Amino acid sequence: RLTRVTLDELATMPQQKLSLPVSAHPKVRAMADALVSHPEDRSTFKVWAKRLALSERSLARLMLRETGLTFGRWRQQLHLIIALRELASGVSVQNVAANLGYESVNAFITMFRKTMGSTPAHYFAGRRTADP
């Protein structure tokens, strides 16, 4: 129940036009539930296909059809949404990176900057100065 509520909340968060499409398909939903519950899981696409008893090609097509995103992009969206929520609540960048399974803080910051256009510190500094 908690996983479904979290997925529903994440899917509707209005952060930087980020959304996390969800699916009713049982295999995609099982993977999504697992990744929401354990965002630090860095299992490869190949591993997920094996866990779900699908070929990589079948899972890729299913994921794209059900969510409109590739597996990598979907997981990145999940990580960004979780990161934004945690950073906004005061969790350190180091802890967010570790919670999401990044091998280094620099890897997390690089992903954040490529996607959001700035580092986490600059992103939130800009938000604070924009607030009245």
N, C-alpha and C positions, 0 to 999 in steps of 0.2 A: 504494500500500500504506500509506504513512504517513497519508494522508488518511483511509482507512478505519479505521485503528487509532485515530486522533484522534477520529473520529466515535464509535466504539465506546466509548472512554474517556469522552468528554463525555456520552454518553447514559446512562452508569451512575454518574456522579458524584453523591454524596449531599449536595450543597450546598443547604441551605435548600429541600429538596424541588424543586430545579430539575432538570429533565431536558430532554434534547434528543431528541425523537422523530426517528427516521430512517426512511427508506423504501427499499424495494427497487425502487420505480418508477424507471425509468431517467432520466426528466426531472427528477424531484424530487431524485434522488440526484446528478445532474450539478450541479444548482444548489447542493445542500448541500456537495458536495465543493469547489466553487469558493469558496463563502463561508467554509468552514473554512480553506481554503488562503490566502484573501485576505479576512480579516474587515473590513479597511478599505474594501472595495468598498461604496460607498453607492448602487449602482444602484437605481433605483426598481423597484417591482413591474411597472410597464408595460415597462420595459427588459428585465426578466427574462422576461416573457411573450414578448416579441419574440425574444429570444435562443433560447428554447425552442420557438419556432414554435407558440405556443398563444395563444388569446385570453386576455385578463385574467380573464374569467369562468371559463374552463376551468381556468386555472392556480389560481385561488382555490379552486374546488371540489376540484381534485386535491390541493392542499396540505392543505386541511382534512380531506379523507377519509384521506389517507396519514399525516398527523402529528397530527391533532386540533387543530392550531394554524393561525392565519392566518399569512401570510408575515411580517408585521411582528412578530407575537409570537414566531415561531420565530427570526427574526434577533435579536430582543432577548434571547431565552434564550441563544442562542449567544454574544452579546456579554457577557452576565452571567457565564456559565460561564468564558469566557476571562478576563474581568476579575478574577474571584475567584481564579483560579489565578495570574495574573500579580501581583496585589496581594499575595497570600499569600507569593509568592516574593520580594517586596521591590521590584518594579517601581513606579516613582512613578506617581501618579494622572495626571500630565501625559503620561507616556509611554504609559500604558494608553489614555488618551483618544485620543492620536494614532494608536496602533497599531490602534485600532478604527474610525478614520476620522471621529471626531467633530470638528466644526469648532471647538469650544472645550471647555476643561476643564469649564466650567459646564454645558454641555449634557450631558456625560457624568455629572457629579455629580447633576444633576437626574434623569436616567433611573435612575441607581443608587438614589437616595433614594426615588423613586416606587415602585420595584419591591421594594427590600430594606427599606425603612422607615427608613433612616438613610444618612448620607453614608458614603463608603468609610472615612474616618478613624474615625468613631464605630462603624461595623460591626466593624472589626478591633480597635479598643480594647476593645469589649465582649467580643469573642472571647478576647482575651489575658487579661482579668481573670476570665473564666469558666473558663479552663484551670487545672488544679491546679499 
